[in-house]
Amino acid sequence: MKMRILALLLLAGCSTATTAMEATTSTSSTTTSTTSTSTTSTSTTTTSLPETTTTTSLPTPGESASDTKGRCTQYEPLLTELAPQGGWDVEKMSRIMYRESRCTPTVYSRTSDSGLLQINKINWDDLTKQFGVPVNRESLYDPVLNIRSAAILCEVWRKHGHSCYAPWRG
């Protein structure tokens, strides 16, 4: 939990551990909404920083929670919010996410890829340096950290003249 809070704080722009420790966090209760065809649950984590408030909704995982076959529509708001500089095609990233993990954040492959967008182990050390918190198999199960990591990889590939989607052969 402590690592998740620090990761969220760093992603929200908090630059020092002291500031991170001074920040307050609270978790609201899970809300459930029911329609005539399905039930969806969404938990919301709010992180208050001295000058910033970031709210991140964590959708119901799994392919059955998606509104559209072949996409992870429940994660599209996060894909939009956490997009890299220059943006990315949210629907394309949603399809890549579906292909890679079937919308399940806790997927780990035999080739050492982790989370929704299957971030490979070869990137973990660089991402750890970038974020200032450990990036590993378990931390990448966090949808926010996983998508933000994908955005960083997209920026790196673009910087080297390649497609943002190159890590996923897209």
DOSEFI-40384 format. One record per residue: residue number from 0; residue in three letters; x, y, z of N, C-alpha, C in turn. Coordinates in Angstrom, 3 decimals. Each point is the difference from the previous one (the first is absolute). Example, Ala and Ser with C-alpha at 12.3 -4.5 7.8 and 13.67 -1.06 7.14 Angstrom:
% DOSEFI-40384
REC   num   residu        n_X        n_Y        n_Z       ca_X       ca_Y       ca_Z        c_X        c_Y        c_Z
REC     0      ala     13.190     -5.690      7.800     -0.890      1.190      0.000      0.900      1.200      0.000
REC     1      ser     -0.350      1.050     -0.720      0.820      1.190      0.060     -0.770      1.090      0.730
***
This chain:
% DOSEFI-40384
REC   num   residu        n_X        n_Y        n_Z       ca_X       ca_Y       ca_Z        c_X        c_Y        c_Z
REC     0      met      0.828     -1.188      0.000     -0.828      1.188      0.000      0.872      1.251      0.000
REC     1      lys      1.050      0.008      0.841      0.874      1.154      0.074      0.643      0.283     -1.358
REC     2      met      0.453     -1.082     -0.701      0.629      0.167     -1.310     -1.016      0.560     -0.996
REC     3      arg     -1.257     -0.464      0.052     -1.037      0.478     -0.912     -0.250      1.482      0.233
REC     4      ile     -0.056      0.412      1.261     -0.235      1.406      0.303      1.148      0.841     -0.528
REC     5      leu      1.236     -0.435      0.246      1.147      0.752     -0.491      0.005      0.065     -1.515
REC     6      ala     -0.338     -1.111     -0.654     -0.041     -0.010     -1.466     -1.042      0.985     -0.506
REC     7      leu     -1.179      0.010      0.599     -1.036      0.923     -0.424      0.415      1.443      0.244
REC     8      leu      0.661      0.248      1.129      0.450      1.353      0.292      1.045      0.458     -1.003
REC     9      leu      0.923     -0.886     -0.319      1.030      0.362     -0.967     -0.608      0.239     -1.375
REC    10      leu     -0.964     -0.833     -0.366     -0.650      0.180     -1.294     -0.778      1.310     -0.040
REC    11      ala     -0.460      0.443      1.160     -0.759      1.241      0.058      0.897      1.226      0.054
REC    12      gly      1.320     -0.215      0.019      0.910      1.128     -0.057      0.720      0.295      1.305
REC    13      cys     -0.178     -0.810      1.002      0.679      0.205      1.276      1.457     -0.420     -0.164
REC    14      ser      0.952      0.891      0.322      1.389     -0.264     -0.353      0.886     -0.486      1.138
REC    15      thr     -0.424      0.081      1.228      0.878     -0.446      1.075     -0.726     -0.937      0.937
REC    16      ala      0.766     -0.891      0.619     -0.585     -0.957      0.933     -0.608      0.722      1.194
REC    17      thr      0.596      1.101      0.431     -0.522      0.763      1.129     -1.394      0.506     -0.314
REC    18      thr     -0.167      0.575     -1.177     -1.309      0.482     -0.406     -0.981     -1.155     -0.094
REC    19      ala      0.478     -1.139     -0.509     -0.859     -1.176     -0.129     -0.480     -0.471      1.362
REC    20      met      0.879      0.030      0.996     -0.384     -0.462      1.317     -0.958      0.986      0.674
REC    21      glu      0.057      1.276     -0.364     -0.872      1.007      0.582     -1.378      0.009     -0.656
REC    22      ala     -0.087     -0.565     -1.194     -1.270      0.003     -0.723     -1.013     -0.876      0.717
REC    23      thr     -1.251      0.365     -0.111     -1.035     -0.800      0.628     -0.700     -0.809     -1.057
REC    24      thr     -0.414     -1.202      0.379     -0.732     -0.842     -0.933     -1.248     -0.512      0.679
REC    25      ser     -0.989     -0.226     -0.801     -1.221     -0.604      0.513     -0.596     -0.841     -1.108
REC    26      thr     -0.681     -1.048      0.393     -0.642     -0.870     -0.961     -1.481      0.006      0.291
REC    27      ser     -0.778      0.297     -0.996     -1.434     -0.003      0.186     -0.524     -1.419     -0.123
REC    28      ser     -1.224     -0.202      0.444     -0.569     -1.339     -0.063     -0.328     -0.345     -1.442
REC    29      thr     -0.091     -1.294     -0.253     -0.322     -0.478     -1.337     -1.460      0.294     -0.285
REC    30      thr     -0.259      0.524     -1.173     -1.372      0.269     -0.391     -0.413     -0.995     -1.057
REC    31      thr     -1.238     -0.372      0.045     -0.500     -0.966     -0.967     -1.208      0.601     -0.696
REC    32      ser     -0.001     -0.069     -1.322     -1.156      0.463     -0.741     -0.521     -1.151     -0.836
REC    33      thr     -1.307     -0.143     -0.055     -0.595     -1.117     -0.700     -0.876      0.520     -1.123
REC    34      thr      0.154     -0.601     -1.177     -0.895      0.287     -1.106     -0.788     -1.257     -0.264
REC    35      ser     -0.905      0.066     -0.951     -0.819     -1.173     -0.283      0.810     -1.147     -0.587
REC    36      thr      1.203      0.272     -0.524      0.759     -1.063     -0.643      1.257     -0.415      0.752
REC    37      ser      0.551      0.879      0.825      1.249     -0.383      0.659      0.221      0.799      1.275
REC    38      thr      0.953     -0.476      0.806      0.401      0.688      1.217      1.463      0.349     -0.125
REC    39      thr      0.354      1.244      0.313      1.401      0.396     -0.050      0.390      0.617      1.322
REC    40      ser      1.232     -0.247      0.408      0.529      0.581      1.227      1.207      0.841     -0.345
REC    41      thr      0.094      1.140      0.648      1.142      0.874     -0.206      0.452      0.508      1.352
REC    42      ser      1.290     -0.152      0.301      0.520      0.581      1.229      0.795      1.239     -0.372
REC    43      thr     -0.077      1.013      0.835      0.677      1.255     -0.275      1.007      0.269      1.096
REC    44      thr      1.224      0.329     -0.401      1.032      0.372      0.941      0.324      1.464     -0.241
REC    45      thr     -0.092      0.806      1.045      0.314      1.409     -0.116      1.274      0.286      0.762
REC    46      thr      0.948      0.632     -0.649      1.255      0.367      0.628      0.077      1.511      0.039
REC    47      ser      0.080      0.557      1.211      0.088      1.450      0.143      1.453      0.379      0.219
REC    48      leu      0.499      0.886     -0.822      1.353      0.515      0.127     -0.091      1.448      0.460
REC    49      pro      1.093      0.567      0.485     -0.062      1.376      0.483     -0.688      0.969     -0.963
REC    50      glu      0.252     -0.084     -1.309     -0.609      0.936     -0.948     -0.792     -0.708     -1.086
REC    51      thr     -0.112     -1.334      0.066     -0.611     -0.759     -1.076     -0.927     -1.070      0.562
REC    52      thr     -1.096     -0.270     -0.678     -0.851     -1.129      0.335     -0.157     -0.833     -1.263
REC    53      thr      0.326     -1.292      0.098     -0.126     -0.906     -1.126     -0.983     -1.093      0.370
REC    54      thr     -0.998     -0.222     -0.829     -0.965     -1.066      0.234      0.160     -1.029     -1.103
REC    55      thr      0.169     -1.241      0.403      0.180     -1.077     -0.954     -1.057     -1.065      0.252
REC    56      ser     -0.837     -0.275     -0.981     -0.990     -1.056      0.120      0.596     -1.296     -0.475
REC    57      leu     -0.141     -1.026      0.806      0.516     -1.309     -0.373     -1.176     -0.872     -0.410
REC    58      pro     -0.126     -0.257     -1.286     -1.146     -0.743     -0.528      0.009     -1.471      0.401
REC    59      thr     -1.128     -0.627     -0.244     -0.113     -1.439      0.196      0.866     -0.693     -1.041
REC    60      pro      0.906     -0.877      0.440      0.876     -0.685     -0.962     -0.727     -1.118     -0.744
REC    61      gly      0.632     -0.472     -1.055     -0.495     -1.152     -0.742     -0.722      0.369     -1.270
REC    62      glu      0.052     -0.921     -0.941     -0.580      0.283     -1.307     -1.518      0.121      0.048
REC    63      ser     -0.645     -0.633      0.976     -1.463      0.096      0.087     -0.458      1.395      0.433
REC    64      ala      0.883      0.808      0.573     -0.357      1.359      0.430      0.077      1.021     -1.133
REC    65      ser      0.507     -0.403     -1.150      0.128      0.902     -1.138     -1.330      0.132     -0.732
REC    66      asp     -0.260      1.209     -0.490     -1.227      0.253     -0.767      0.116     -0.461     -1.452
REC    67      thr      1.229     -0.196     -0.477      0.230     -0.314     -1.405      0.941     -1.194     -0.111
REC    68      lys     -0.409     -1.014     -0.723      0.848     -1.178     -0.182      1.308      0.399     -0.691
REC    69      gly      1.105     -0.528      0.532      1.296      0.270     -0.603      0.675      1.255      0.509
REC    70      arg     -0.627      0.688      0.963      0.588      1.203      0.602     -0.204     -0.053      1.507
REC    71      cys      0.803      0.757      0.716     -0.143      0.147      1.453     -0.586      1.384      0.267
REC    72      thr     -1.265      0.176     -0.349     -0.628      1.315      0.090     -0.024      0.553      1.417
REC    73      gln     -0.009     -0.876      0.997     -0.029      0.484      1.376      1.290      0.731      0.376
REC    74      tyr      1.087     -0.228     -0.753      1.271      0.672      0.268      0.262      1.181     -0.942
REC    75      glu     -0.891      0.261     -0.938      0.218      1.092     -0.946      0.076      1.378      0.663
REC    76      pro     -0.764      0.279      1.057      0.197      1.289      0.677      1.419      0.148      0.569
REC    77      leu      0.560     -1.071      0.554      1.381      0.053      0.498      0.987      0.135     -1.146
REC    78      leu     -0.243     -0.679     -1.109      0.873      0.135     -1.167     -0.003      1.438     -0.508
REC    79      thr     -1.136      0.652      0.082     -0.098      1.402     -0.412      0.722      0.903      0.991
REC    80      glu     -0.273     -0.192      1.280      0.586      0.838      1.051      1.523     -0.127      0.074
REC    81      leu      0.524     -1.200     -0.207      1.424     -0.263      0.187      0.778     -0.076     -1.311
REC    82      ala     -0.596      0.474     -1.080      0.649     -0.045     -1.316      1.339      0.740      0.014
REC    83      pro      0.930     -0.453     -0.828      1.300      0.673     -0.078     -0.123      1.365     -0.666
REC    84      gln      1.062      0.790      0.104      0.023      1.265     -0.728     -0.177     -0.330     -1.479
REC    85      gly     -0.794      0.748     -0.664     -0.276     -0.285     -1.409     -1.163     -0.957     -0.164
REC    86      gly     -0.493     -0.549      1.110     -1.160     -0.879     -0.008      0.245     -1.355     -0.633
REC    87      trp     -1.043     -0.781     -0.014     -0.014     -1.285     -0.697     -1.437     -0.317     -0.370
REC    88      asp     -0.183     -0.957     -0.867     -1.327     -0.426     -0.423     -0.567     -0.874      1.122
REC    89      val     -0.949      0.533      0.750     -0.541     -0.691      1.172     -0.661     -1.316     -0.400
REC    90      glu     -0.768     -0.004     -1.079     -0.645     -1.245     -0.429      1.035     -1.051     -0.394
REC    91      lys      1.059      0.418     -0.665      1.057     -0.938     -0.378      0.674     -0.564      1.257
REC    92      met      0.305      0.863      0.976      0.617     -0.485      1.237     -0.955     -0.916      0.760
REC    93      ser     -1.286      0.282     -0.084     -1.009     -0.848      0.627     -0.028     -1.389     -0.650
REC    94      arg      0.131     -0.033     -1.324      0.052     -1.294     -0.706      1.297     -0.754      0.334
REC    95      ile      1.113      0.748      0.095      1.270     -0.620      0.373     -0.115     -0.579      1.410
REC    96      met     -0.596      0.760      0.907     -0.191     -0.463      1.375     -0.829     -1.283      0.020
REC    97      tyr     -1.051     -0.035     -0.794     -0.839     -1.204     -0.078      0.820     -1.196     -0.487
REC    98      arg      0.757      0.229     -1.067      0.831     -1.071     -0.558      1.040     -0.490      1.011
REC    99      glu      0.606      0.927      0.719      1.085     -0.344      0.915     -0.472     -0.645      1.300
REC   100      ser     -1.134      0.476      0.550     -0.378     -0.460      1.344     -1.466     -0.381      0.160
REC   101      arg     -0.806      0.151     -1.031     -1.439     -0.209      0.101     -0.597      0.841      1.134
REC   102      cys      0.572      1.208      0.189     -0.500      0.997      0.963      0.207     -0.422      1.457
REC   103      thr      0.931     -0.908      0.233      0.278     -0.500      1.342      1.346      0.543      0.467
REC   104      pro      0.011      0.877      1.017      1.235      0.668      0.415      1.047     -0.911      0.634
REC   105      thr     -0.372     -1.173      0.456      0.942     -0.872      0.709      0.601     -1.094     -0.875
REC   106      val     -0.004      0.191     -1.292      0.569     -0.992     -0.915      1.524      0.129     -0.016
REC   107      tyr      0.667     -1.148      0.076      1.462     -0.064     -0.095      0.338     -1.112     -0.984
REC   108      ser      0.795      0.319     -1.006      0.277     -0.991     -1.042      1.275     -0.789      0.284
REC   109      arg      0.170     -1.069     -0.734      1.224     -0.818      0.130      1.218      0.735     -0.555
REC   110      thr     -0.228      1.101     -0.725      1.115      0.792     -0.530      0.277      1.241      0.855
REC   111      ser     -0.464     -0.029      1.249      0.246      1.066      0.982     -0.653      1.332     -0.354
REC   112      asp     -1.203     -0.069     -0.526     -0.795      1.190     -0.273     -1.089      0.083      1.074
REC   113      ser     -0.304      1.233      0.454     -0.900      0.138      1.144     -1.087      1.041     -0.224
REC   114      gly     -1.204     -0.323      0.445     -1.097      0.947      0.049     -0.804      0.149     -1.272
REC   115      leu     -0.857      1.012      0.001     -0.937      0.234     -1.097      0.664      0.109     -1.363
REC   116      leu      1.105      0.746     -0.066      0.680      0.207     -1.280      1.294     -0.806     -0.088
REC   117      gln      0.141     -0.988      0.891      1.106     -0.955     -0.057      1.358      0.686     -0.142
REC   118      ile      0.348      0.815      0.995      1.277      0.706      0.028      1.094     -1.018      0.298
REC   119      asn      0.994     -0.091     -0.882      1.043     -1.014      0.115      1.033      0.343      1.064
REC   120      lys      0.516     -1.043      0.617      0.989      0.108      1.076      1.229      0.818     -0.413
REC   121      ile      0.364     -0.032     -1.256      1.183      0.734     -0.474     -0.139      1.510      0.260
REC   122      asn     -1.233      0.492      0.144     -0.256      1.427      0.216     -0.105      0.396      1.473
REC   123      trp     -0.089     -0.960      0.892     -0.316      0.290      1.398      1.019      0.912      0.674
REC   124      asp      1.299     -0.236     -0.215      1.022      0.840      0.638     -0.090      1.447     -0.469
REC   125      asp     -0.155      0.209     -1.297     -0.119      1.360     -0.531     -1.267      0.683      0.513
REC   126      leu     -1.086     -0.742      0.075     -1.247      0.568      0.508      0.113      0.315      1.492
REC   127      thr      0.712     -0.845      0.741      0.236      0.258      1.423      0.743      1.321      0.168
REC   128      lys      1.021      0.226     -0.823      0.739      1.265      0.057     -0.902      1.173     -0.370
REC   129      gln     -0.825     -0.187     -0.995     -0.903      1.049     -0.471     -1.006      0.410      1.078
REC   130      phe     -0.595     -0.995      0.669     -1.056      0.268      0.973      0.523      0.203      1.422
REC   131      gly      1.172     -0.537      0.296      0.532      0.121      1.354     -0.593     -0.988      0.984
REC   132      val     -0.736     -0.958     -0.478     -0.552     -1.085      0.816      0.243     -1.307     -0.738
REC   133      pro      0.056     -1.112      0.714      0.233     -1.283     -0.679     -1.093     -0.331     -1.018
REC   134      val      0.443     -0.314     -1.203     -0.910     -0.484     -1.033      0.365     -1.460     -0.206
REC   135      asn     -0.956     -0.873      0.273      0.247     -1.437     -0.076     -1.298     -0.721     -0.352
REC   136      arg      0.071     -1.296      0.026     -1.149     -0.822     -0.378     -1.270      0.429      0.743
REC   137      glu      0.074      0.101      1.317     -1.174      0.308      0.803     -0.439      1.459     -0.137
REC   138      ser      0.943      0.929     -0.017     -0.404      1.410     -0.086     -0.666      0.300     -1.338
REC   139      leu      0.369     -0.730     -1.045     -0.609      0.208     -1.313     -1.414     -0.577     -0.098
REC   140      tyr     -0.447     -0.687      1.041     -1.403     -0.438      0.053     -0.914      1.193      0.268
REC   141      asp      0.558      1.106      0.458     -0.747      1.236      0.213     -0.277      0.615     -1.376
REC   142      pro     -1.276      0.124     -0.394     -0.311      0.538     -1.329      0.610      1.371     -0.271
REC   143      val      0.036      0.865      1.004      0.554      1.345     -0.196      1.485     -0.082     -0.311
REC   144      leu      0.757     -0.733      0.798      1.444     -0.121     -0.231      0.271     -0.706     -1.329
REC   145      asn     -0.800     -0.995     -0.333      0.193     -0.734     -1.246     -0.234      0.896     -1.215
REC   146      ile     -1.070      0.750      0.011     -0.301      0.877     -1.135      1.007      1.136     -0.072
REC   147      arg      0.382      0.544      1.154      1.007      1.080     -0.011      1.328     -0.530     -0.524
REC   148      ser      0.358     -1.230      0.356      1.223     -0.626     -0.512     -0.068     -0.150     -1.510
REC   149      ala     -1.167     -0.394     -0.499     -0.188     -0.124     -1.448      0.167      1.358     -0.675
REC   150      ala     -0.492      1.048      0.639      0.141      1.351     -0.563      1.470      0.405     -0.068
REC   151      ile      0.776     -0.334      1.019      1.437      0.297      0.003      0.679     -0.760     -1.138
REC   152      leu     -0.335     -1.280     -0.161      0.591     -0.795     -1.084     -0.374      0.592     -1.361
REC   153      cys     -1.231      0.450     -0.133     -0.441      0.636     -1.244      0.862      1.219     -0.306
REC   154      glu      0.234      0.838      1.019      0.817      1.197     -0.185      1.428     -0.357     -0.402
REC   155      val      0.558     -1.029      0.612      1.375     -0.426     -0.318      0.083     -0.460     -1.449
REC   156      trp     -0.940     -0.816     -0.441      0.017     -0.491     -1.377     -0.155      1.153     -0.990
REC   157      arg     -0.899      0.933      0.304     -0.167      1.166     -0.877      1.283      0.819     -0.087
REC   158      lys      0.646      0.183      1.150      1.237      0.775      0.060      1.080     -0.600     -0.906
REC   159      his     -0.052     -1.312     -0.184      0.971     -0.693     -0.853     -0.517     -0.231     -1.416
REC   160      gly     -1.082      0.711     -0.366     -0.484     -0.035     -1.375     -0.884     -1.181     -0.350
REC   161      his     -0.532     -0.694      0.996     -0.848     -1.160     -0.261     -1.451      0.305      0.377
REC   162      ser     -0.872     -0.908     -0.327     -1.395      0.116      0.366     -0.164     -0.151      1.509
REC   163      cys     -0.932      0.741      0.533     -0.364     -0.097      1.419     -0.427     -1.428      0.337
REC   164      tyr     -0.512     -0.711     -0.958     -0.566     -1.327      0.220      1.015     -1.123     -0.223
REC   165      ala      1.242      0.369     -0.281      1.045     -0.988     -0.290      0.184     -1.056      1.094
REC   166      pro     -0.078      0.352      1.290      0.186     -1.050      1.008     -1.033     -1.125     -0.108
REC   167      trp     -1.121      0.286     -0.613     -1.068     -0.999     -0.139     -0.142     -0.467     -1.443
REC   168      arg      1.009      0.293     -0.813      0.006     -0.354     -1.415     -1.241      0.521     -0.713
REC   169      gly     -0.355      1.233      0.374     -1.220      0.599     -0.563      0.275      1.083     -0.980
***
